[in-house]
Amino acid sequence: MTTATVAHGRVSTLSRITALGRAELTLLLRSKASLFTVLFLPVIFTFAMRQPADELDLAGTGLTVGTVLVPASIGFVLIFAVYSNLVGVYVARREELVLKRLRTGEANDAELLSANALPSMIVALVQSVLLLVGGAAVLDLEAPQRFDLVVVGVLLGLVMMSALAALSSRFAGTTESAQLIPLPMMMVSMLGSGVFVPLEVLPDRLAEICRFLPLSPVMELVRGGWAGTLEGGDIAAALVIGLAWAVGSVLAVRRWFRWEPRS
């Protein structure tokens, strides 16, 4: 296979994903419910957390109210704009036979799933940047101590939550049930992964258990990278756990994603 052939294949893949992603973005913009979930829920939950964050005992943690709230906003973006929204997208496209028809074309399975996720991931990435910058300005936060860890955490979260959404869609039989399927994962992530309450505030034994939840390494990288509280061994542990969840989720999607309608 020549270099030109490989390059042409990559361009074709990118063009197919872009074309399919553009169509998916059009559908997203037409859905008021999806736009509310993607654009407004993360902001609403972040503002709602201000009072509880003020009451947290952060002494000795190296955190401030700002470094609790701003990273939490990223958690809300990943939960609502990516995970919850994409579960509904995958189920709707499957039940409407869209995915089944598209599989008969040139796009392979990975391209189809990536195209479905692309608009939500781009919107979430832009929203994350705006919340990080805007939140830092409003709360008078200094620049992140380890900006690289913040970036890695956000990108890792986008991939992980997209894959988990595709995997979770297998358990929803209708678009109506797709609104309920994400709830357990959402509640566990918000309560146990450091979104509502930083792991540094939890009892040591409970915090060690919660570190193995899917979203926990993402929150550790974003919050620890911003506050400068994450060091060598903890950074390595967060990366290993996060990559394990991301890679494991992608492999599980390849094995168990459901392409045929359940009805």
C-alpha positions, 0 to 999 in steps of 0.5 A: 500500500503506497503512502498516497493510498494511505493518505487518501484513505485518511482524507476519505475517513475524515470527509465521511465523519465530517459529513455525517457529523454535520448532519447530526449537528443539524438534528441537534440544533433542531431539538430544543430538549437536546439543546437545553440538556447540552447548553444549559444544564451544565451551567445551571448545575454549576451555579446551583453548586455555589452555596454548597461549595461555600459550606465545604470544609476545604482546610488542608486540601489545597482547594478553594471554592473556585477550584471546586466549582470550575472543575465541577462545571467540566464534570457537568458538561461531560455528564449532560452534554456528552453522556446523557445526550449521546445515549439518546442519540445512539438509541434514536438513530438505532431505532429509526434504522438510520445506523442500519442503513448507513452501515450499508455504505462506505463508512465503517462502524467506528466512523459512524459512531464517531460521527454521531458523537462529533457534534456533542464532543465539539460543543462540549469542548467549546463549552468547557473552554468557556466555563473554565475561562469564564469561571476563572474570571468570575471567581478570580482564579489564577491560571492552572498550575498544570495546564497540561493535566487539565487538557488531558483530563478534558480530552480523556473525559470526552472519549470515555463518556462518549464510549460509555454512552454508546455502550449504555445505549444497548440497554435502552429499548426505546427513545423514552427509556433512553432518558432513564438509562443514563440516570444511575451513571449520572448519579454515581458520577456526580456523587462519587467522582468528585463533581459535587464533593471533591474526593479530598473532602471524603473519608480516606477509605471512601475516597480510595474506592471512589477513585476507581469510578469512571469519571473520578480520574478525569475530575482528579486531573482537571481539579488537581491540575488546576490547583497544583495538588496532584503529584507524580504517583497520583498523576500516574494512577489517575492516568492509568485508571482513566485510560483503562476505563476509556480503552475498556469502554471502546473495546466493549462498544466494539463487542456489544454495541447494538445496531439492530432495533430492539422493537 
